[in-house]
Amino acid sequence: MKQCLTPSRIANDIRLKRTLHKGAFLLVEGDTDARVYRRFIDSDNCNIVHAGGKEKALDALTILEKDNFQGILVIVDSDFWRLDGIKPGSMNLLLTDTHDLETMILSTPEVIEKALSEFGSTRDLKKLPQPIINMVLANALSIGYFRWLSSPLKGNLGLTFKNLPFEDIVDEDRAKFHVAIEKLIRTVKKNSNNVELDEKKIKARIEELLKNKNHDPWQVCSGHDMVQLFTIGFCFVFGNRHAKGLTAEILERTLRMAYEYTYFRLTRLHSAVEDWEKKNPEFPVFKH
């Protein structure tokens, strides 16, 4: 079904909806993004649409802007744009504060507290050497840098990180809760059927980036990676009886539901949407 959603079809669907809806259109990347933002928007005045991918959303915006379509706002994950120095090329395009919507949610202390209250063992959490969010972020950093090195604007290695078996990239002693770089590289290589990858060279580049303190980890790390590591932590290190059988999908859904509008209102993204509303007063997005 996602394959059927071409940018032209997305743009045409929005044009058709304009005959019935005179308000704003908020175009986001995927269905899970739409489910989060839908709880925050004024549904009477704003219609939310998901594109099935970042590039499709961007291309659909280009098509609509060429037609001078009014009232279209697009929100996409920043991914590595800030690290690569890429800025949105349209006033109608906004980025998440951090790498993606999931990391925006994970960077909210109240959300983490709710998750720990539901699935965490107070006794085991007290044994950890530092706050759990710091541990997860630190361990997701090597994966994030590997993703960045593999991205089109860097190495363009064509690697596949989707469906990565995270249990294969952490130390055998899972209580250490540590991502082993060698295992990470070998696992991604196997996942990608990429026999040309120079493992030693990649390892050295990742380790070099890990020494760089100028990069904001929240711009580097993927929220999905962090959720996977959180899940391993809950299942093997600091979880309570409710964490038995916990999956990344269940945890991600729990985190999304714990993310309230009061938290979103404190983000730069929310302020950017409000600025867009001021420039487009006939197209409100949020409830006021």
matplotlib code that plots the C-alpha trace (Angstrom):
import matplotlib.pyplot as plt

x = [0.0, 2.9, 4.3, 1.1, 1.5, 3.5, 4.2, 1.9, -0.9, -0.4, -0.6, -3.7, -5.4, -4.8, -6.1, -9.3, -9.7, -9.5, -13.0, -14.4, -11.8, -10.9, -8.4, -4.8, -3.2, -0.5, 1.6, 3.9, 6.1, 4.3, 1.2, 2.8, 3.8, 0.2, -1.2, 0.9, 0.3, -3.4, -3.8, -2.4, -4.1, -7.4, -9.1, -11.9, -9.4, -6.5, -6.5, -3.5, -2.1, 0.8, 3.1, 4.7, 8.2, 10.2, 11.2, 7.6, 6.4, 9.1, 8.3, 4.6, 5.3, 7.3, 4.4, 1.8, 4.0, 4.5, 0.7, 0.7, -1.4, -2.2, -2.4, 0.1, 2.5, 5.0, 6.8, 9.5, 12.3, 15.5, 17.5, 21.1, 20.2, 21.6, 24.8, 25.1, 24.3, 21.1, 18.3, 14.7, 14.2, 10.7, 8.8, 6.2, 8.7, 9.6, 11.9, 11.8, 13.9, 16.0, 16.9, 13.2, 9.9, 10.8, 13.9, 11.8, 9.6, 12.5, 14.2, 11.1, 12.0, 8.3, 7.8, 10.9, 9.6, 6.3, 8.0, 10.3, 7.3, 5.5, 8.3, 11.3, 12.6, 13.4, 16.0, 17.8, 17.6, 19.4, 22.3, 23.0, 26.1, 24.2, 20.6, 19.3, 18.5, 22.2, 23.2, 20.8, 21.9, 25.6, 25.1, 22.9, 25.6, 27.8, 24.8, 23.8, 27.3, 27.3, 24.0, 25.5, 28.6, 26.4, 24.1, 24.0, 25.9, 28.6, 29.8, 26.6, 27.4, 23.9, 23.7, 20.4, 19.6, 16.0, 15.0, 18.5, 18.7, 19.7, 20.3, 23.3, 25.0, 25.2, 27.8, 27.0, 26.7, 23.6, 23.7, 26.6, 24.1, 26.9, 26.8, 30.0, 31.1, 32.7, 29.4, 27.5, 29.5, 29.4, 25.7, 24.8, 27.1, 25.4, 22.0, 23.0, 24.6, 27.5, 30.7, 32.8, 32.6, 36.0, 35.2, 38.4, 38.1, 34.5, 35.3, 38.1, 35.8, 33.1, 35.6, 36.9, 33.4, 32.7, 35.6, 33.9, 32.2, 30.8, 27.9, 24.6, 23.8, 20.1, 20.8, 22.9, 20.8, 17.8, 14.7, 14.0, 17.5, 17.1, 13.7, 15.3, 18.1, 15.5, 13.6, 16.8, 17.4, 13.9, 14.0, 17.5, 18.8, 16.4, 12.9, 10.2, 7.7, 5.6, 8.6, 8.4, 7.8, 8.1, 8.7, 10.0, 6.7, 4.8, 7.3, 7.3, 3.5, 3.6, 6.0, 3.9, 0.8, 2.7, 3.7, 1.3, 0.5, 1.9, 5.3, 5.1, 4.2, 7.7, 9.5, 11.1, 8.9, 5.7, 7.0, 7.8, 4.3, 2.9, 5.1, 3.8, 0.2, 0.9, 2.1, -1.0, -3.7, -6.5, -5.0, -4.8, -3.1, -3.5, -6.4, -6.3]
y = [0.0, 2.3, 1.8, 3.2, 6.5, 8.4, 12.1, 13.0, 10.9, 12.4, 15.9, 15.0, 13.6, 16.8, 18.9, 16.8, 17.1, 20.9, 20.8, 19.7, 21.0, 24.7, 24.6, 23.6, 20.3, 18.8, 16.3, 14.0, 11.1, 8.0, 6.6, 6.6, 10.2, 11.0, 9.2, 11.4, 14.7, 14.0, 14.2, 17.8, 19.4, 21.1, 18.5, 20.8, 23.2, 20.9, 17.7, 15.4, 13.2, 10.8, 10.3, 6.9, 8.3, 11.5, 11.9, 11.4, 14.1, 16.5, 15.8, 16.2, 19.6, 20.7, 19.7, 21.6, 24.7, 24.9, 25.1, 27.8, 25.6, 27.4, 26.0, 23.1, 22.4, 19.5, 18.1, 15.6, 14.0, 16.0, 12.8, 13.9, 17.2, 19.3, 17.3, 17.7, 21.4, 21.0, 23.6, 23.3, 24.9, 26.0, 28.1, 25.3, 22.7, 22.1, 19.6, 17.7, 19.2, 16.0, 13.2, 12.1, 12.2, 9.2, 10.9, 14.0, 11.7, 10.0, 13.3, 14.2, 13.2, 12.8, 10.2, 8.2, 8.3, 6.9, 4.1, 3.3, 3.3, 0.8, -1.6, -0.8, -2.4, 0.3, -1.9, -2.7, 0.9, 2.1, -0.2, 1.5, 3.7, 6.6, 7.6, 5.1, 7.6, 8.5, 4.9, 4.2, 7.4, 6.5, 3.0, 4.2, 6.7, 4.2, 2.9, 6.5, 7.3, 4.1, 5.1, 8.6, 7.2, 5.0, 7.8, 9.2, 12.4, 10.5, 7.1, 6.1, 2.5, 1.2, -0.7, -2.1, -1.2, -2.2, -5.3, -5.3, -8.1, -5.9, -9.0, -9.7, -6.3, -6.1, -7.9, -11.5, -10.4, -8.3, -6.9, -4.8, -3.2, -2.3, -2.2, -3.9, -2.0, -5.1, -7.0, -4.0, -3.8, -7.5, -7.8, -4.8, -6.3, -9.6, -7.9, -6.0, -8.9, -6.4, -8.4, -5.3, -3.5, -2.7, -3.5, -2.2, 1.1, 1.6, 0.7, 3.3, 6.0, 5.2, 5.4, 8.7, 10.1, 8.9, 11.1, 14.1, 16.1, 18.7, 16.6, 16.6, 12.9, 13.7, 14.6, 11.5, 8.7, 7.1, 6.9, 3.3, 2.2, 3.7, 2.0, -1.4, -0.8, 0.2, -3.0, -5.1, -3.2, -3.8, -7.5, -8.4, -5.6, -3.4, -4.6, -5.7, -8.5, -6.4, -6.2, -10.0, -10.5, -6.7, -5.9, -2.8, -2.3, -2.4, 0.0, 2.4, 2.5, 3.1, 6.0, 7.6, 7.4, 8.9, 11.9, 14.7, 18.0, 19.8, 18.3, 19.1, 22.7, 23.2, 22.1, 24.3, 22.5, 23.7, 27.3, 26.9, 25.7, 28.7, 31.0, 29.4, 29.9, 33.7, 33.9, 31.9, 33.0, 31.5, 28.0, 27.2, 23.9, 23.7, 24.3, 27.8]
z = [0.0, 0.8, -2.7, -4.2, -2.3, -4.9, -4.3, -7.2, -5.7, -2.2, -3.7, -5.8, -2.7, -0.8, -3.7, -3.8, 0.0, -0.4, -1.9, 1.4, 3.8, 3.7, 6.6, 7.0, 5.8, 8.0, 6.0, 8.1, 7.2, 8.6, 10.3, 13.7, 13.4, 12.4, 15.4, 17.7, 16.1, 15.6, 19.4, 19.4, 16.4, 16.0, 13.9, 12.9, 11.2, 10.4, 8.3, 8.9, 6.1, 6.2, 3.2, 3.8, 3.9, 4.2, 0.5, -0.6, 1.9, 0.6, -3.1, -2.5, -0.9, -3.9, -6.2, -4.1, -3.8, -7.5, -7.8, -5.1, -2.9, 0.4, 3.9, 3.5, 6.4, 6.4, 9.5, 8.9, 11.0, 11.0, 10.7, 10.0, 8.4, 11.2, 11.3, 7.5, 7.6, 5.6, 6.2, 5.2, 1.8, 2.4, 4.9, 4.9, 6.0, 9.7, 11.4, 14.7, 17.5, 17.7, 15.2, 14.9, 16.7, 18.8, 20.2, 21.0, 23.0, 24.7, 25.6, 27.7, 31.4, 32.3, 29.6, 30.8, 34.4, 33.3, 31.4, 34.3, 36.7, 34.5, 33.6, 35.7, 38.9, 41.5, 43.1, 39.9, 38.6, 41.8, 41.0, 37.6, 37.5, 35.8, 34.8, 32.4, 29.6, 29.6, 29.3, 26.4, 24.6, 25.0, 23.6, 20.8, 19.7, 17.9, 16.0, 15.1, 13.9, 11.8, 10.2, 9.5, 7.9, 5.7, 4.7, 1.1, 2.0, 3.8, 2.7, 0.8, 1.7, 0.9, 4.2, 5.6, 9.2, 9.0, 11.1, 12.7, 15.4, 18.4, 20.6, 18.3, 18.8, 22.5, 24.7, 25.6, 29.2, 28.5, 32.1, 30.8, 28.5, 26.0, 22.2, 20.9, 17.8, 16.2, 16.6, 15.3, 12.1, 11.4, 12.1, 9.8, 7.2, 7.4, 7.4, 4.2, 2.3, 1.9, 1.5, 0.4, 3.7, 5.3, 8.9, 10.4, 8.6, 9.6, 13.2, 13.3, 11.8, 14.4, 17.2, 15.9, 15.8, 19.3, 20.6, 19.0, 21.7, 19.3, 18.1, 20.0, 20.7, 20.3, 16.7, 16.1, 17.7, 16.2, 18.4, 17.1, 18.1, 21.6, 22.0, 21.0, 23.6, 26.3, 25.6, 26.1, 29.3, 30.6, 29.7, 31.0, 33.2, 35.1, 34.4, 36.8, 36.3, 34.0, 31.6, 30.9, 27.2, 26.5, 22.8, 21.2, 19.5, 22.8, 24.5, 21.5, 21.7, 25.4, 25.1, 22.4, 24.5, 27.5, 25.4, 26.2, 24.6, 27.6, 26.8, 23.1, 23.8, 25.3, 22.1, 19.4, 16.8, 18.6, 18.6, 14.8, 14.1, 16.0, 13.9, 10.8, 12.0, 12.5, 8.9, 7.8, 10.2, 8.1, 8.6, 12.3, 13.3, 17.1, 19.4, 20.9]

ax = plt.figure().add_subplot(projection="3d")
ax.plot(x, y, z, "-o")
ax.set_aspect("equal")
plt.show()
